[in-house]
Amino acid sequence: MSDEHRADVTGFEGNPVIRTPHLDRLAQTGTVFRNAYTLCIPSRHSIMSGQFPCTTGCEKYGQDLPPGHMTFSRRLATGRKSSRCS
């Protein structure tokens, strides 16, 4: 996940060496937050589960999703022909 990148290691922020065409395209067509602070572990759990940190019980470092918690990757791994986000 791209939350591990510093802003200065992306093409859209002017780095002349590193190529980040997909991030550049996202930055060009979306919103770039230049002054944001997140806790990456709860944020990642929220992205994976589609739930708020207060719902998953993972609101700070060191907390994990319970074993077997449904995530989008787990859903895709079930082998169903179609999946949807709701």
Buried (B, 14 or more C-beta within 10 A) or exposed (E): EEEEEEEEEBBBBEBEEEEBEEBBEBBEEEEEEEEEEEBEBBBBBBEBBBBEBEEBBBBEEEEEBEEEBEBEEEEEEEEEEEEEEE
